[in-house]
């Protein structure tokens, strides 16, 4: 069973980046959608906000990468994730923390290596031509001939 410490405290994102608890902003509201008696009275929807460009311990390159990759998700410089899939607020808190860490981790990931262009092999070219000839022959055999 999860403990209260799992949903509070600092949020580790990578080995070198830990979001301090003071930088996290929490909001709670009522969940929408189907549910039991408790869904209308319990504030189980969780919104977790952070200002990623002001996090301590980021290099200039990381800040630039975050700004570029999160440009569509930032509202006034604030990144917000929500979680409302669980009935308990504590589980939604944990889900929001995991989701926020995953978004930041993906945004901080280094760009993939540039793809090197290569020529198709001679064998692959010959197989392609052979397949085209077989297909043409099949279509030719279906034609009506006088």
QUIPE-V168808 format. One record per helix or strand of 2 or more residues. SS is the DSSP state (H for helix, E for strand). FROM is the first residue (numbers start at 0). LEN is the number of residues. Records with the same first field share a line. If there is no record, write none. Layout:
SS = FROM-LEN + FROM-LEN
//
This chain:
H = 3-4 + 20-3 + 36-4 + 51-3 + 59-10 + 88-20 + 121-21
E = 10-2 + 17-2 + 24-5 + 44-6 + 77-6
//
